[in-house]
Amino acid sequence: ANMRLIRVRQGDAVKLRWTTDRPIILHLHGYDIEAKVEPGAVTEMAFTARATGRFPIEEHRPNAKGGHSHAEAPLVRIEVYPR
């Protein structure tokens, strides 16, 4: 219910700034961008919105097999609309 939606246009420069109270790794699906966010610091996730569509940003959590899993719901969704 408190998930955020960010709308941008294709070609826009996007900068997201993240803070946290615990170490996390965020992943922007569709763009394959990961950002490690540490407590007490601001981490920037910057990209040019080239691909159109809806892209979730989710927390990656390590799993027992050496891969990762996702948190229950995306933290944010980015919608990129054509110009």
N, C-alpha and C positions, 0 to 999 in steps of 0.2 A: 504493500500500500504506500510506502514511503519511497519507492524507487523513483529515481529521477530520469527525465528524458531530456536530452540535449539535441536540438535540431540545428543543422548546418547545411550549407549548399556545397555542391561539388566544387572543388578548387579552393575552398576556404582553408586558411591556416587555423588549426585548432591547438590550444594549449590548455591542458587540465593540470591543476595543482592539487596535490594530495598531501594530507597529513594523517597520522594515525597514532594510537596509543599502544600499539604492539606491532612487531615486524610482520609485514605481509608482502605478497607478490601479487600484483594486479596484471591482468591480461586483457588486451583489447582484441577480441576475436575479429577475424576478417582482415585485420591489418597486421596480425602477429607481432604486436608490440607488448613487451612486458616491462614492468617498472617495479623495482624493489623499493618499498616505502618503509622507512625506519622511524621510530618515535623521536620526536624532537627536531625533525627535519622536514623541509618541504621538498617533495619530489615532483618534477614536471614530466608530463607525458605530452609530447608535441608531435603533430603529424599534419600532413596535407590531406584533406578529405578527397581522395581520388575515387574510391569505389563507392557506389551508391547502395543504399539499403539500410538495414537496421543491424547494429553491431553492439553486442553486450560487452560490458567490462565486468569481469568476474575475478574473485579472489582465487588464486591457485594455492592448493594445499598439497604438500608431499603425501604420497601414499606408500604402502609397504612394498610395492613392486618397483619402486624407483621412479614412478611417473608422477602424475598429479591428479587431483580431483578438484571439483569446483564447490564453492559454497552453495547454499540452497537456492539463492536467487541472485541475478546480476545486481551489482551496486548501482550501475548507471547503464542506460542504453543510449547510443548515439544514432540518430537518424540522419542520413546524408541524402539530400534531395538533388536531382539533376538541376543544372543551371538553366 
